[in-house]
Amino acid sequence: MDVNARSFMGSPLVALDVDGTILHHDGHLSDRVQQSVRDLAATDAHVMIATGRSVVATLPVLQALGLTVDGTYAVCSNGAVTIVLDSAEAQGYRLHEVVTFDPRPAVETLRQVLPDALIAVEEVGVGFKVSRLFPELELQGEQRVVSDEELVSHPATRVTFRDVNGSSADFEEAVERIGLHGVNYAIGFSAWLDVAPEGVSKASALEQVRRLLGVEPMDTVAVGDQRNDLEMLHWAARGVAMGQAPPEVVQAADETTAPVEHDGLALLLEDVLATMRAGVR
C-alpha cells in the first residue's frame, strides 16, 4: 500500500464499497477485514457502507460487520437509496432518501442493442421486477417476473441489465454506440450494467451524509474497486483503490492498497486507526 500520512481535523467519515472491497467475489469475509471494520467503528469514526447492492442485500453485510447501531447510515443502489438504521422500525431501518427516474427511455433504447439481456428493476426493500429470472445468487431479495410494460410503468431507483453470454466490453461498446442521456450508469466487471437517476452516484449520497454528520471534507476516506466507485474516490479526500481494481479506478484514486484476497481493506483501515490513535489532528 502507498501510505500517505494523513491527519484528521475531526471524526472521519470512512465509506466502504462491499463486493471486491469488504467481501471477496465469492462472498467470503475475512476475519481480519471484519475485525478492522469493527475496531474502527468502535472509535468516533463514522464507518458506513456505500454499495451498488440493494437494501435487502446490504443489511446482512452491516450485520456481519457489526455496523448495527441506530443512526448508522448506509448508501445503497449506487447512491439512489440511503438508509439509516432504526431499531424502532419493523425492518430495522428508515429510508432517508430515495431518488427515482423514469426507466422507460433507457430500457427501450438499450433493448434495441441488447435484445437478449436480462432486465431487473429494483423494488426498494423487497427485491426486483425482472424480465426473466437472473442466475442464482446474482440478485438478493424476491425476483418477480413481469411484462415489459410493467418493468417500465413506475419510477425506479435503478435498472440492471445482465447479458449472461456477453462481456463488460460488449456493454461498453453498446453504451458508447447509442449514448445514454438523462441517466447515470456504471458497467460492472462482468456483463452487468446499472442505470441510475441522472446526477446520482455513491458520491452524491455520501456528500449529503457528510453534511448531515458535520464531517469536514478533508476528513473523508473512501475505498472501492470498480467503475461505480469512480465518483466516490474523487469525492473523498483520501480515495483508495483496491489492488485488483481496473486501471481507470486506480488512476482515479489517491493511493492503492493490496487486493481483496490479501486483505487490502484491513491494511488501509488499520492505517486509519493508527493515525487516529496517534492523535494526529
Secondary structure, 3 states (H helix, E strand, C coil): CCCCCCCCCCCCEEEECCECCCECCCCCCCHHHHHHHHHHHCCCCEEEEECCCCHHHHHHHHHHHCCCCCCCEEEEHHHCEEEEECCCCCCCEEEEEECCECCHHHHHHHHHHCCCCEEEEEECCCEEEECCCCCCCCCCCEEEECCHHHHCCCCECCEEEECCCCCHHHHHHHHHHHCCCCEEEEECCCCEEEEEECCCCHHHHHHHHHHHHCCCHHHEEEEECCHHHHHHHHHCCEEEECCCCCHHHHHHCCEECCCHHHCHHHHHHHHHHHHHHCCCC
